[in-house]
Amino acid sequence: MNVLISGAGIGGLALAHWLGRHGIQATVVERAPALRSGGQAIDIRGAARTVVDRMGILDAIRARHTGTHGIVYVDRAGAPVARMSGDDFGDSGGVVAEIEILRGDLVRIMRDAAPAAEFLFDDHITALHDGLEGVTATFHRAQPRMFDVVVGADGLRSGVRRLTFGGDRETVRDLGMYGSFFAARTSLDLEGWEMMYNLPAGNGVGGRVLLLYPVGRDGEVRAMFSWHSPDLGHDRRDTATQKALVAEVFAGAGWQIPHLIEQMWPADDFYFNRSGATRLDRWSQGRVTLLGDAAFAGSIGMGTSMALVGAYVLAGELATAPDPATAFSGYESGMHDFVTRNLKRPPGGDSGFAPASRAGIWLRNQVIRTMTKLPGKSAMTGNLQASANAITLKDYPMTSDQLTTP
């Protein structure tokens, strides 16, 4: 068997690793010219920890931990008004998980864990023809090739999903928020705490949020700007216009925002997106299937973990089933309840993250200050600790526990 994976992100790299462990050849095609090094801090929760432990990379991940141990909510003067520790709801259930790592660091670790895979960078799939003998993939640069299976692990705006299931209009539900982040520096001593500053609706948009992630001891942070708004019809590849939009939305805001906006303009790792949730009745068609956000985007805090678990299950089913259709059926049935549970939005959802009024911000902060002391507190965050562990991983037989180089 040979498998084509579209996307060298978390899910795609994890799948390449597990396919190699099962003796299946993996080819990864990635639109970017190299691994994407930027990105925010991401959590590894529940069953996903078992997956990375079985991959043999848990120690490497812990060595690159951001050191973050909770979140502090601050007012316009930067004074703390509420805080939530990372272990208030269990090691996987809080707003910050016990294992948090920068996406770029995790991608590099996972690339090293998939040495047998073939990589086609600076390229992408332009057409797929599913025939009796396999799927013929046409590429933007490389020559057409046939594969036994094609996996779209290429994110919320998946090209493979568009070719197989239809465009974003049919397969993505808009969640009404914009987000952007980039690397910056601050003179603040965050002491391992994320800091969240909320602003009410203004400048033509809804509730706004600045979140600072500490990623080291020398003042390096990731600055994340988010806000509620109808779709403004932005060009996904026009970075200059996206940066101008962030500056416009947060114009006139105080605290650290002017200093961070200054650093945004020259930032070469700037990322901008419109939030959405995938809406599909199935993840597979013919010899093509989807993984990660391409199949089940829309969770809060579980996207990375679901991708890791999904890669493990999909690879195991491909290795043990007699044909792709049976493997896909096992993959979807094995993941269905886990994904369904983790796609449920917690009470308050995005409105609790970015309240539209000062009164709403004040009320949210009061809830944060008291909720960790209340009985049944886990239900207030959607029982994330239990949901992150709500799958029993099969012990699929491996061809070898040792990775082999090409």
C-alpha positions in Angstrom: 0.0 0.0 0.0 1.1 3.6 -0.7 -0.7 6.6 0.8 -0.7 10.2 -0.2 -1.2 12.7 2.6 -2.0 16.3 1.8 -0.7 18.6 4.5 2.5 18.5 6.6 0.7 19.6 9.8 0.1 17.8 13.0 -2.3 15.2 11.7 -0.4 14.6 8.4 3.0 14.1 10.2 1.5 11.9 12.8 -0.2 9.7 10.1 3.1 9.5 8.2 4.8 8.3 11.4 2.2 5.5 12.1 2.1 4.4 8.5 5.8 3.9 8.6 5.5 1.9 11.7 3.0 -0.4 9.9 5.3 -0.7 6.9 3.1 1.4 4.6 4.8 4.0 2.3 3.6 7.6 2.9 4.1 10.5 0.6 3.3 14.0 2.1 2.6 16.9 -0.2 2.7 20.4 1.4 1.8 23.7 -0.3 4.4 25.6 1.7 8.1 25.5 0.6 9.1 24.0 4.0 7.6 23.0 7.3 5.5 25.9 8.7 7.5 27.1 11.7 5.1 29.7 13.2 2.0 29.2 15.1 0.4 29.5 18.5 0.8 27.4 21.6 -1.2 24.2 21.4 -2.3 21.7 24.0 -1.9 17.9 24.0 -4.8 16.4 26.1 -6.1 13.0 27.3 -5.8 10.1 24.8 -3.4 12.2 22.6 -0.8 11.9 25.3 -1.0 8.1 25.0 -0.5 8.5 21.3 2.6 10.7 21.5 4.0 8.4 24.2 3.6 5.4 21.9 5.3 7.5 19.2 8.3 7.8 21.5 8.3 11.6 21.4 6.6 12.5 24.8 9.9 13.4 26.5 10.9 15.6 23.5 7.6 17.4 23.8 7.9 17.9 27.5 11.4 19.3 27.0 9.9 22.0 24.7 7.0 22.8 27.0 6.2 26.5 27.0 6.2 26.7 30.8 2.7 28.1 30.9 0.7 27.1 33.9 -2.5 29.1 33.8 -4.3 32.2 32.5 -4.7 35.6 34.1 -7.5 38.0 33.1 -6.5 41.6 33.3 -8.2 45.0 33.1 -7.3 48.1 31.0 -4.4 48.9 33.4 -3.0 45.3 33.2 -4.1 44.6 36.8 -5.3 40.9 37.4 -9.0 40.6 37.9 -9.3 36.8 37.7 -7.1 33.8 37.1 -7.4 30.1 36.3 -4.6 27.6 37.0 -3.9 24.9 34.4 -4.7 22.1 36.9 -8.0 23.5 38.3 -9.9 21.1 36.0 -7.4 18.3 35.7 -4.2 18.0 33.6 -6.3 17.9 30.3 -9.5 19.8 31.3 -8.5 23.4 31.9 -8.2 26.4 29.6 -4.5 25.5 29.6 -3.5 21.9 29.5 -0.5 20.5 31.5 1.3 19.9 28.2 1.5 23.0 26.0 4.0 23.4 23.2 4.4 25.8 20.3 3.0 24.4 17.1 6.3 25.0 15.2 8.2 23.0 17.9 5.8 20.1 17.7 5.9 20.0 13.9 9.7 19.7 14.0 9.6 16.9 16.5 7.0 15.0 14.5 8.9 15.5 11.2 11.9 13.8 12.8 9.7 11.0 13.9 8.7 10.2 10.3 12.0 9.6 8.5 10.6 7.0 6.1 8.1 9.3 4.5 8.6 11.1 1.2 8.0 14.8 1.2 6.9 17.0 -1.7 7.2 20.6 -0.6 6.0 23.7 -2.5 3.3 21.7 -4.2 -0.3 20.7 -3.9 -3.0 18.4 -5.4 -5.0 19.9 -8.3 -7.1 16.9 -9.2 -8.0 13.5 -8.0 -9.3 10.6 -10.2 -10.6 7.6 -8.2 -10.4 4.5 -10.3 -10.6 0.7 -9.8 -6.8 0.3 -9.2 -6.2 3.4 -7.1 -6.4 7.2 -7.0 -4.5 9.2 -9.6 -3.4 12.5 -8.1 -2.5 15.4 -10.3 -0.1 18.0 -8.8 0.7 21.6 -9.5 4.4 20.7 -10.0 5.1 17.0 -9.7 4.1 14.4 -12.3 0.7 12.6 -11.8 1.0 9.5 -9.7 -1.3 6.7 -8.5 -1.9 5.9 -4.8 -3.9 3.3 -3.0 -5.3 5.9 -0.6 -5.4 9.7 -0.4 -5.8 11.5 3.0 -6.7 15.2 3.2 -5.0 16.5 6.4 -4.9 20.0 5.0 -6.9 21.9 7.5 -10.3 23.7 7.7 -10.0 25.0 4.1 -9.0 21.6 2.8 -8.2 21.3 -0.9 -8.8 17.5 -0.8 -12.2 18.0 0.7 -13.1 20.6 -1.9 -12.1 18.2 -4.7 -14.0 15.3 -3.1 -17.0 16.7 -1.1 -17.5 20.2 -2.5 -16.4 23.7 -1.6 -16.3 25.5 1.8 -19.8 26.9 1.3 -21.2 23.3 1.5 -18.8 21.8 4.0 -17.9 24.6 6.5 -20.1 26.3 9.1 -19.0 29.8 9.9 -18.4 30.5 13.7 -18.4 34.2 13.5 -14.9 35.0 14.7 -11.5 36.2 13.3 -8.2 35.4 14.8 -4.6 36.3 14.2 -1.3 35.7 16.0 2.4 36.4 15.6 5.7 36.4 17.6 6.4 39.5 19.6 8.3 40.6 22.7 7.2 42.3 25.9 8.8 43.8 28.9 6.0 42.3 31.1 7.1 39.6 33.5 4.4 37.0 32.8 6.0 34.4 35.1 4.5 31.6 33.1 1.0 32.9 32.9 -1.0 33.7 29.8 -2.7 37.1 30.0 -6.1 37.9 28.5 -7.3 41.4 28.0 -10.9 41.8 26.8 -12.4 44.9 25.1 -16.1 45.4 24.3 -17.6 45.8 20.9 -16.2 48.7 18.9 -14.7 49.9 15.7 -17.4 48.2 13.8 -17.0 44.7 15.3 -18.1 42.7 18.3 -16.2 41.7 21.4 -12.4 41.8 21.1 -9.6 39.9 22.8 -5.8 40.1 23.2 -4.2 37.0 24.5 -0.5 36.9 25.3 1.3 33.5 25.4 4.7 33.4 27.2 7.1 31.1 25.3 10.3 31.7 27.2 12.0 33.6 29.9 13.4 36.5 27.8 10.1 38.3 27.0 9.2 36.3 23.9 5.4 35.9 23.5 2.8 35.0 20.9 0.3 37.8 20.6 -3.2 36.6 19.6 -5.9 39.1 18.5 -9.4 37.8 18.1 -12.8 39.4 17.6 -16.5 38.7 16.7 -17.6 40.0 13.3 -19.6 39.0 10.3 -17.5 37.7 7.4 -15.7 40.7 6.0 -14.7 38.9 2.8 -11.0 39.1 3.3 -8.4 37.7 0.9 -6.8 34.7 2.6 -3.4 35.4 1.0 -3.3 39.2 1.3 -1.3 39.5 4.5 -0.9 43.3 4.2 -4.7 43.8 4.1 -5.1 41.4 7.0 -2.6 43.3 9.2 -4.4 46.5 8.4 -7.7 45.0 9.5 -6.2 43.9 12.8 -4.8 47.5 13.3 -8.2 49.0 12.5 -10.2 46.7 14.8 -7.9 47.4 17.7 -7.3 51.1 17.0 -7.5 53.3 20.1 -7.1 50.4 22.5 -4.7 50.6 25.4 -2.6 48.4 27.6 0.0 46.6 25.5 -1.9 46.8 22.2 -0.1 49.7 20.5 3.3 48.3 21.2 2.2 44.9 19.9 0.6 46.4 16.7 4.0 48.1 16.0 5.6 44.6 16.1 2.9 43.1 13.9 3.8 45.1 10.8 7.2 43.5 10.1 6.3 40.1 11.5 7.0 37.4 9.0 5.1 34.6 10.9 1.8 36.5 10.9 -1.2 34.1 10.7 -4.8 35.1 10.1 -7.9 33.0 9.9 -11.7 32.9 10.0 -13.1 30.3 12.5 -15.3 27.6 11.2 -16.6 24.1 11.9 -16.6 21.3 9.4 -20.0 19.9 8.6 -19.9 16.4 6.9 -22.0 13.3 7.2 -19.0 11.2 6.5 -15.2 11.7 6.2 -14.5 9.3 3.4 -15.5 8.7 -0.2 -14.0 6.0 -2.4 -10.3 5.8 -1.7 -10.2 9.3 -0.2 -10.6 10.2 3.4 -10.1 13.2 5.7 -8.2 13.8 9.0 -8.0 16.5 11.6 -9.6 19.9 10.9 -10.4 18.8 7.3 -12.8 16.3 8.8 -13.7 17.6 12.3 -12.8 21.2 12.9 -14.7 23.3 15.4 -13.6 22.1 18.9 -12.3 24.4 21.7 -8.9 23.2 22.7 -9.1 19.7 21.2 -8.1 20.2 17.6 -4.5 19.0 17.9 -5.4 16.1 20.2 -8.2 14.8 17.9 -5.8 15.0 14.9 -3.2 12.9 16.8 -5.7 10.3 17.9 -7.3 10.2 14.5 -3.9 9.6 12.8 -3.2 6.7 15.1 -6.6 5.1 14.5 -6.6 5.7 10.7 -3.1 4.2 10.3 -4.0 1.2 12.4 -7.2 0.5 10.4 -5.4 0.9 7.1 -2.8 -1.6 8.3 -5.3 -4.3 9.5 -8.3 -4.0 7.3 -8.5 -5.9 4.0 -9.3 -2.9 1.9 -9.6 0.9 2.2 -13.4 0.9 2.4 -13.3 -1.4 5.4 -10.5 0.7 7.0 -12.4 3.9 6.5 -15.5 2.4 8.1 -13.4 1.3 11.1 -11.7 4.7 11.4 -15.0 6.6 11.3 -16.8 4.3 13.7 -13.9 4.2 16.1 -13.6 8.0 16.2 -17.2 9.0 15.9 -18.2 9.2 19.6 -14.8 10.8 20.6 -15.1 13.5 18.0 -18.8 14.1 18.6 -18.2 14.6 22.3 -15.2 16.9 21.8 -17.0 19.1 19.2 -19.7 20.1 21.7 -19.2 23.8 22.6 -18.9 24.5 26.4 -21.5 26.6 28.2 -21.0 30.2 27.1 -18.9 29.2 24.1 -17.4 32.1 22.2 -19.5 34.7 23.9 -17.7 33.8 27.2 -14.4 34.2 25.4 -15.2 37.6 23.9 -18.1 39.4 25.6 -19.5 42.3 23.7 -20.1 44.7 26.6 -18.2 45.9 29.6 -20.9 44.5 31.8 -20.5 41.1 30.1 -16.7 41.2 30.6 -17.2 42.0 34.3 -19.7 39.2 34.7 -17.5 36.7 33.0 -14.6 37.6 35.2 -16.8 37.1 38.3 -17.7 33.7 37.1 -14.0 32.8 36.5 -13.2 34.0 40.1 -15.7 31.6 41.7 -16.1 28.7 39.3 -13.0 26.8 40.5 -14.5 26.6 44.0 -17.9 25.3 42.9 -19.1 21.7 43.0 -19.6 20.3 39.5 -17.1 22.9 38.2 -16.0 20.6 35.3 -19.4 20.9 33.7 -18.9 24.6 33.4 -16.0 23.9 31.0 -17.9 21.2 29.1 -16.2 18.3 31.0 -13.2 18.6 28.9 -11.1 16.4 31.1 -13.4 13.4 30.6 -14.0 14.2 26.9 -10.3 14.3 26.2 -10.0 10.7 27.5 -13.3 9.4 26.0 -11.7 6.8 23.7 -10.1 3.4 24.2 -7.1 3.1 21.8 -6.7 -0.3 20.2 -3.3 -2.0 20.3 -2.7 -2.4 16.6 0.1 -4.8 15.6 3.1 -3.0 14.2 5.5 -4.2 11.6 8.3 -2.8 13.8 8.7 -0.7 16.8 11.8 0.9 15.3 11.6 3.5 12.6 13.5 3.0 9.4 15.1 5.5 7.1 14.3 5.5 3.4 
